[in-house]
Amino acid sequence: MTIAEPLLAPTPILNFDHPSIARLVKDRGWNNLSTQDRIGAVYDFVRNEIAFGYNRSDDISATDVLADGFGQCNTKGTLLMALLRAVGVRSRFHGFTIHKELQRGVVPELVYPIAPKEIIHSWVEVETEKGWINLEGFILDAPFLSALQSTFPTSSSLCGYGAGTDCLAAPPVEWTGGNTYIQKTGIVQDFGTYDAPDDFYANHHQAFGIVRGLLYRLVIRHWMNARVRGIRAGNVPHIPGLTPPNHQHQETRHAS
C-alpha cells in the first residue's frame, strides 16, 4: 500500500504533508506506536487538545484547524483524518446533516430562529483490524462535556449544547477500539462515505445564504465561541423548555 492509495493520500483539505503536521507527528512520536495506540493517541489529541469551537467555515484545511486550536464536528474531523493518514492509518469521511436543535444553547436564542433547519455534520471512519470503526466522540472536549454532565446530572439523554446522546452520564467518547459517538441522536440525513472531505464539500455545503453566511463568519460564530467558553467554565445557558434537573430541585426547595 503506497501513499497514493486514496484513503491514505493528502488532499488540499487533508494537507498532512505540511511541515506543521509533520513536525507534530514527529514530536509526539506517534509513528513509534502500534496501530491501535496510534489511532488512540491521535484521537485523544484531537478530542482534548483541540477544543470544541466554531471556525470560519467547514472546508478549511487541517493545518488551519491546528493553527486555530479549536473546531467542531467537521473541522476537528478534518484534522483527525489528516493525522490518521499522516501515521499510515486509512480513513474516510461520512457525511450527514443534524437537526439544528442539537446546537441550541450554543447558538444564541436571538439568532436560533434564523439558523438553517439542518446543519452539515460528519464523522470519521477509520480502518482497524476489526474493520471500519465510526469516530464521532472527539467533537466535545472533556471539560465541555463534563460541564454538561454536571448541569444535567440525572438526565439520561440530551439534545442541545452541541450534544446528541442517549447516555449523557457515560457517552461512548473514549477510544477503546470501537465506535465513539456524541452527536449521533441528532442525525437527519445520511449522505454516505467519501474518500476525503474535499469530495463531500464539492457537492454539499451549509445553506446559509450570502447575508447569513457573512453574519455567521463575522459575528455569530464569535458569539457562539464565547458561549462555548462559558459552558466549559460551568455557565450553561438556559434553553426554553429544557430546565436543568439541578435547577428544578432548587425551584422545589424554594417553593417549599
C-alpha positions as CSV (number, residue, x, y, z in Angstrom):
1,M,0.0,0.0,0.0
2,T,1.5,3.3,-1.0
3,I,0.8,6.9,-0.1
4,A,-1.0,7.3,-3.4
5,E,-3.7,5.0,-2.2
6,P,-6.8,7.2,-1.9
7,L,-7.6,6.6,1.7
8,L,-4.0,7.5,2.7
9,A,-3.4,10.4,0.3
10,P,-3.1,14.1,1.2
11,T,-5.6,16.5,-0.3
12,P,-5.9,20.3,-0.2
13,I,-8.1,19.9,2.9
14,L,-6.2,16.9,4.4
15,N,-2.9,18.6,3.9
16,F,-0.9,16.4,6.3
17,D,2.2,16.9,4.1
18,H,2.5,20.4,5.5
19,P,5.6,20.9,7.8
20,S,3.4,21.8,10.8
21,I,1.6,18.5,10.8
22,A,4.8,16.5,10.0
23,R,6.5,18.3,13.0
24,L,3.6,17.5,15.3
25,V,3.6,13.8,14.4
26,K,7.4,13.6,14.9
27,D,7.4,15.5,18.2
28,R,4.6,13.2,19.6
29,G,6.4,10.1,18.4
30,W,3.1,8.7,17.2
31,N,4.7,6.6,14.4
32,N,6.6,4.6,17.1
33,L,3.3,3.3,18.5
34,S,1.3,0.2,17.5
35,T,-1.6,0.9,15.1
36,Q,-4.2,0.7,17.8
37,D,-2.2,3.1,20.0
38,R,-1.5,5.4,17.1
39,I,-5.3,5.8,16.5
40,G,-5.9,6.4,20.2
41,A,-3.1,8.9,20.6
42,V,-4.3,10.9,17.5
43,Y,-7.9,10.7,18.6
44,D,-7.2,11.9,22.1
45,F,-5.1,14.8,20.8
46,V,-8.0,16.0,18.6
47,R,-10.6,15.4,21.2
48,N,-9.0,17.2,24.1
49,E,-6.1,19.3,22.8
50,I,-8.2,20.8,20.0
51,A,-11.1,22.5,21.9
52,F,-14.7,22.4,20.8
53,G,-15.4,25.7,18.9
54,Y,-16.5,27.2,15.7
55,N,-14.1,28.0,12.8
56,R,-14.8,30.3,9.9
57,S,-16.1,27.5,7.6
58,D,-16.4,23.7,7.4
59,D,-13.9,23.3,4.5
60,I,-10.8,24.8,6.0
61,S,-7.6,22.7,5.9
62,A,-6.2,20.5,8.6
63,T,-3.4,23.0,9.2
64,D,-5.9,25.8,9.6
65,V,-7.7,23.8,12.3
66,L,-4.4,23.0,14.0
67,A,-3.5,26.7,14.0
68,D,-6.9,27.7,15.3
69,G,-6.6,25.2,18.1
70,F,-10.4,24.6,18.1
71,G,-13.0,23.1,15.9
72,Q,-16.4,21.5,15.6
73,C,-17.5,18.1,14.1
74,N,-16.4,18.8,10.5
75,T,-13.2,20.7,11.2
76,K,-12.0,18.6,14.0
77,G,-12.8,15.6,11.8
78,T,-10.6,17.1,9.1
79,L,-7.7,17.3,11.4
80,L,-8.3,13.8,12.8
81,M,-8.4,12.3,9.2
82,A,-5.2,14.2,8.3
83,L,-3.3,13.0,11.4
84,L,-4.6,9.4,10.9
85,R,-3.3,9.4,7.3
86,A,0.0,11.0,8.5
87,V,0.6,8.0,10.7
88,G,-0.3,5.5,8.0
89,V,-3.9,4.7,9.0
90,R,-6.6,4.6,6.4
91,S,-9.6,6.9,7.0
92,R,-12.6,8.1,5.1
93,F,-15.3,10.8,5.6
94,H,-19.0,10.1,6.3
95,G,-21.4,13.0,5.7
96,F,-24.7,13.8,7.3
97,T,-27.0,16.6,8.4
98,I,-28.1,17.1,12.0
99,H,-31.2,19.0,13.3
100,K,-30.4,22.5,14.5
101,E,-31.9,21.6,17.9
102,L,-28.7,19.9,18.7
103,Q,-26.9,23.2,18.6
104,R,-29.4,25.1,20.7
105,G,-27.8,26.7,23.8
106,V,-24.6,27.2,21.8
107,V,-26.5,29.1,19.1
108,P,-27.9,32.2,20.9
109,E,-31.7,32.3,21.2
110,L,-31.8,35.6,19.4
111,V,-30.5,34.1,16.2
112,Y,-31.7,30.5,16.7
113,P,-34.9,31.1,14.6
114,I,-32.8,32.0,11.5
115,A,-30.4,29.1,11.8
116,P,-30.7,26.5,9.0
117,K,-33.1,23.7,10.0
118,E,-30.4,21.1,9.2
119,I,-26.7,21.6,9.8
120,I,-23.9,19.8,7.9
121,H,-22.3,17.1,10.1
122,S,-19.8,14.4,9.6
123,W,-17.8,11.7,11.4
124,V,-14.6,9.9,10.6
125,E,-14.4,6.3,9.7
126,V,-11.1,4.5,10.5
127,E,-9.9,1.1,9.4
128,T,-8.7,-1.2,12.1
129,E,-8.1,-4.9,12.3
130,K,-11.7,-5.3,13.3
131,G,-12.9,-3.4,10.2
132,W,-14.2,0.1,9.8
133,I,-14.9,2.0,13.0
134,N,-17.0,5.2,13.4
135,L,-15.3,8.1,15.3
136,E,-17.6,10.9,16.4
137,G,-16.9,11.2,20.1
138,F,-14.0,13.5,19.6
139,I,-16.1,16.6,19.0
140,L,-16.6,17.8,22.6
141,D,-13.5,18.2,24.7
142,A,-13.7,16.6,28.2
143,P,-14.1,19.9,30.2
144,F,-17.0,21.0,28.0
145,L,-18.7,17.6,28.2
146,S,-18.1,17.5,32.0
147,A,-19.9,20.8,32.3
148,L,-23.0,19.5,30.6
149,Q,-22.9,16.3,32.7
150,S,-22.7,18.4,35.9
151,T,-25.6,20.6,34.8
152,F,-27.8,17.7,33.9
153,P,-26.7,15.0,36.5
154,T,-29.9,13.0,36.3
155,S,-30.6,13.2,32.6
156,S,-30.1,10.0,30.6
157,S,-30.2,11.9,27.3
158,L,-29.6,15.4,25.9
159,C,-30.1,17.1,22.6
160,G,-28.6,20.6,22.8
161,Y,-25.4,22.4,23.6
162,G,-23.6,20.5,20.9
163,A,-24.5,17.1,22.3
164,G,-26.9,14.5,21.0
165,T,-26.7,11.4,23.1
166,D,-29.0,8.9,24.9
167,C,-26.3,8.3,27.5
168,L,-25.1,11.6,28.8
169,A,-23.6,10.3,32.1
170,A,-21.3,7.9,30.2
171,P,-21.4,8.5,26.4
172,P,-19.1,6.4,24.3
173,V,-16.4,9.0,23.7
174,E,-13.2,7.3,24.8
175,W,-11.1,5.4,22.3
176,T,-11.2,1.7,23.2
177,G,-11.1,0.3,19.7
178,G,-14.8,0.6,19.0
179,N,-17.3,3.2,17.7
180,T,-17.4,6.6,19.5
181,Y,-20.4,9.0,19.4
182,I,-21.6,12.2,20.9
183,Q,-24.0,13.8,18.3
184,K,-25.5,10.6,16.8
185,T,-29.1,11.1,18.0
186,G,-29.4,14.4,16.1
187,I,-28.8,12.9,12.6
188,V,-31.4,13.7,9.9
189,Q,-29.9,12.8,6.5
190,D,-27.1,10.3,5.7
191,F,-25.1,11.2,2.6
192,G,-22.8,8.2,2.8
193,T,-19.0,7.9,2.7
194,Y,-16.4,9.8,0.7
195,D,-12.6,9.3,0.3
196,A,-12.0,12.8,1.6
197,P,-13.9,15.9,2.8
198,D,-12.9,17.6,-0.4
199,D,-15.2,15.3,-2.3
200,F,-18.1,15.9,0.1
201,Y,-17.8,19.7,0.1
202,A,-17.7,19.8,-3.7
203,N,-21.3,18.6,-3.6
204,H,-22.6,19.7,-0.2
205,H,-22.3,22.9,1.8
206,Q,-24.1,24.7,4.6
207,A,-27.0,26.7,3.1
208,F,-26.6,29.9,4.9
209,G,-27.1,32.3,2.1
210,I,-24.9,35.4,1.5
211,V,-26.2,37.6,4.3
212,R,-26.4,34.8,6.9
213,G,-23.1,33.5,5.8
214,L,-21.4,36.8,6.4
215,L,-23.2,37.2,9.8
216,Y,-22.0,33.8,10.8
217,R,-18.4,34.3,9.9
218,L,-18.1,37.8,11.2
219,V,-20.4,37.9,14.2
220,I,-22.4,34.8,15.2
221,R,-19.6,32.3,15.4
222,H,-17.6,34.6,17.8
223,W,-20.7,34.9,19.9
224,M,-21.1,31.1,19.8
225,N,-17.5,30.6,20.8
226,A,-18.0,32.9,23.8
227,R,-20.9,30.8,24.9
228,V,-18.8,27.6,24.4
229,R,-16.1,29.1,26.7
230,G,-18.8,30.0,29.2
231,I,-20.3,26.5,29.2
232,R,-16.8,25.0,29.6
233,A,-16.4,27.2,32.7
234,G,-19.8,25.9,34.1
235,N,-22.1,28.7,33.0
236,V,-24.6,26.7,30.9
237,P,-27.3,29.0,29.5
238,H,-31.0,28.1,29.8
239,I,-32.8,26.6,26.8
240,P,-36.5,27.3,26.8
241,G,-38.4,24.1,27.6
242,L,-35.3,22.4,28.9
243,T,-34.7,23.1,32.6
244,P,-31.6,21.5,34.1
245,P,-32.6,19.0,36.8
246,N,-30.5,20.8,39.4
247,H,-32.4,24.0,38.7
248,Q,-35.7,22.1,39.1
249,H,-34.6,20.9,42.5
250,Q,-33.7,24.4,43.5
251,E,-37.1,25.6,42.5
252,T,-38.8,22.9,44.5
253,R,-36.8,23.8,47.6
254,H,-37.7,27.5,47.2
255,A,-41.4,26.6,46.8
256,S,-41.4,24.6,50.0
